């Protein structure tokens, strides 16, 4: 795997976490499960099981990627996510050129 750049940085305020996702190239399709993933698979864009993705941060990053891929411009994005007492998830987006 060849890491290119930081792509999304999400502050998950309601659990005091920061998640960083990087753009990377995978010259060969070598991947496997880990302690944090029971199942891994590669998908084409039109095959992604959107409803089965575990985390909104991954959904956000993938949607940004497929949109950015059309222009070839991949800006760093900072998101702030928070869950209200009623359980609603809100997301605020900032983009760095």
Contact map, one row per residue, 1 for C-alpha under 8 A:
1110000000000000000000011110000000000000000000000000000000000000000000000000000000000000000000000
1111000000000000000000011110000000000000000000000000000000000000000000000000000000000000000000000
1111100000000000000001111000000000000000000000000000000000000000000000000000000000000000000000000
0111110000000000000001111000000000000000000000000000000000000000000000000000000000000000000000000
0011111000000000000001110000000000000000000000000000000000000000000000000000000000000000000000000
0001111110000000000111100000000000000000000000000000000000000000000000000001000000000000000000000
0000111110000000000111100000000000000000000000000000000000001000000000000111100000000000000000000
0000011111000000001111000000000000000000000000000000000000001000000000000001111000000000000000000
0000011111100000011110000000000000000000000000000000000000000000000000000001111000000000000000000
0000000111110000011100000000000000000000000000000000000010000000000000000000011110000000000000000
0000000011111001111000000000000000000000000000000000000000000000000000000000011110000000000000000
0000000001111111111000000000000000000000000000000000000000000000000000000000000111000000000000000
0000000000111111100000000000000000000000000000000000000000000000000000000000000111100000000000000
0000000000011111000000000000000000000000000000000000000000000000000000000000000011100000000000000
0000000000011111100000000000000000000000000000000000000000000000000000000000000000000000000000000
0000000000111111110000000000000000000000000000000000000000000000000000000000000000000000000000000
0000000000111011111000000000000000000000000000000000000000000000000000000000000000000000000000000
0000000011110001111100000000000000000000000000000000000000000000000000000000000000000000000000000
0000000111110000111110000000000000000000000000000000000010000000000000000000000000000000000000000
0000011111000000011111000000000000000000000000000000000000000000000000000000000000000000000000000
0000011110000000001111100000000000000000000000000000000000001000000000000000000000000000000000000
0011111100000000000111110000000000000000000000000000000000000000000000000000000000000000000000000
0011111000000000000011111000000000000000000000000000000000000000000000000000000000000000000000000
1111100000000000000001111100000000000000000000000000000000000000000000000000000000000000000000000
1111000000000000000000111110000000000000000000000000000000000000000000000000000000000000000000000
1100000000000000000000011111110000000000000000000000000000000000000000000000000000000000000000000
1100000000000000000000001111100000000000000000000000000000000000000000000000000000000000000000000
0000000000000000000000000111110000000000000000000000000000000000000000000000000000000000000000000
0000000000000000000000000111111000000000000000000000000000000000000000000000000000000000000000000
0000000000000000000000000101111100000000000000000000000000000000000000000000000000000000000000000
0000000000000000000000000000111110000001000000000000000000000000000000000000000000000000000000000
0000000000000000000000000000011111000001000000000000000000000000000000000000000000000000000000000
0000000000000000000000000000001111111111000000000000000000000000000000000000000000000000000000000
0000000000000000000000000000000111111100000000000000000000000000000000000000000000000000000000000
0000000000000000000000000000000011111100000000000000000000000000000000000000000000000000000000000
0000000000000000000000000000000011111100000000000000000000000000000000000000000000000000000000000
0000000000000000000000000000000011111111000000000000000000000000000000000000000000000000000000000
0000000000000000000000000000000011111111000000000000000000000000000000000000000000000000000000000
0000000000000000000000000000000010001111100000000000000000000000000000000000000000000000000000000
0000000000000000000000000000001110001111110000000000000000000000000000000000000000000000000000000
0000000000000000000000000000000000000011111000000000000000000000000000000000000000000000000000000
0000000000000000000000000000000000000001111100000000000000000000000000000000000000000000000000000
0000000000000000000000000000000000000000111111110000000000000000000000000000000000000000000000000
0000000000000000000000000000000000000000011111110000000000000000000000000000000000000000000000000
0000000000000000000000000000000000000000001111110000000000000000010000000000000000000000000000000
0000000000000000000000000000000000000000001111110000000000000000000000000000000000000000000000000
0000000000000000000000000000000000000000001111111000000000000000000000000000000000000000000000000
0000000000000000000000000000000000000000001111111100000000000000000000000000000000000000000000000
0000000000000000000000000000000000000000000000111111100000000000000000000000000000000000000000000
0000000000000000000000000000000000000000000000011111100000100000000000000000000000000000000000000
0000000000000000000000000000000000000000000000001111100000000000000000000000000000000000000000000
0000000000000000000000000000000000000000000000001111110000000000000000000000000000000000000000000
0000000000000000000000000000000000000000000000001111111101100000000000000000000000000000000000000
0000000000000000000000000000000000000000000000000001111101000000000000000000000000000000000000000
0000000000000000000000000000000000000000000000000000111111100000000000000000000000000000000000000
0000000000000000000000000000000000000000000000000000111111110000000000000000000000000000000000000
0000000001000000001000000000000000000000000000000000001111111000000000000000000000000000000000000
0000000000000000000000000000000000000000000000000000111111111100000000000000000000000000000000000
0000000000000000000000000000000000000000000000000100101111111110000000000000000000000000000000000
0000000000000000000000000000000000000000000000000000000111111111000000000000000000000000000000000
0000001100000000000010000000000000000000000000000000000011111111100000000000000000000000000000000
0000000000000000000000000000000000000000000000000000000001111111110000000000000000000000000000000
0000000000000000000000000000000000000000000000000000000000111111111000000000000000000000000000000
0000000000000000000000000000000000000000000000000000000000011111111100000000000000000000000000000
0000000000000000000000000000000000000000000000000000000000001111111110000100000000000000000000000
0000000000000000000000000000000000000000000010000000000000000111111111000000000000000000000000000
0000000000000000000000000000000000000000000000000000000000000011111111100000000000000000000000000
0000000000000000000000000000000000000000000000000000000000000001111111111100000000000000000000000
0000000000000000000000000000000000000000000000000000000000000000111111111100000000000000000000000
0000000000000000000000000000000000000000000000000000000000000000011111110000000000000000000000000
0000000000000000000000000000000000000000000000000000000000000000001111111000000000000000000000000
0000000000000000000000000000000000000000000000000000000000000000000111111100000000000000000000000
0000000000000000000000000000000000000000000000000000000000000000000110111110000000000000000000000
0000001000000000000000000000000000000000000000000000000000000000100110011111000000000000000000000
0000001000000000000000000000000000000000000000000000000000000000000000001111100000000000000000111
0000011110000000000000000000000000000000000000000000000000000000000000000111110000000000000000111
0000001110000000000000000000000000000000000000000000000000000000000000000011111000000000000011110
0000000111100000000000000000000000000000000000000000000000000000000000000001111100000000000011110
0000000111100000000000000000000000000000000000000000000000000000000000000000111110000000001111000
0000000001111000000000000000000000000000000000000000000000000000000000000000011111000000001110000
0000000001111100000000000000000000000000000000000000000000000000000000000000001111100000111100000
0000000000011100000000000000000000000000000000000000000000000000000000000000000111110000111000000
0000000000001100000000000000000000000000000000000000000000000000000000000000000011111111110000000
0000000000000000000000000000000000000000000000000000000000000000000000000000000001111111110000000
0000000000000000000000000000000000000000000000000000000000000000000000000000000000111111000000000
0000000000000000000000000000000000000000000000000000000000000000000000000000000000111111000000000
0000000000000000000000000000000000000000000000000000000000000000000000000000000000111111100000000
0000000000000000000000000000000000000000000000000000000000000000000000000000000000111111110000000
0000000000000000000000000000000000000000000000000000000000000000000000000000000011110011111000000
0000000000000000000000000000000000000000000000000000000000000000000000000000000011110001111100000
0000000000000000000000000000000000000000000000000000000000000000000000000000001111000000111110000
0000000000000000000000000000000000000000000000000000000000000000000000000000001110000000011111000
0000000000000000000000000000000000000000000000000000000000000000000000000000111100000000001111100
0000000000000000000000000000000000000000000000000000000000000000000000000000111000000000000111110
0000000000000000000000000000000000000000000000000000000000000000000000000011110000000000000011111
0000000000000000000000000000000000000000000000000000000000000000000000000011110000000000000001111
0000000000000000000000000000000000000000000000000000000000000000000000000011000000000000000000111
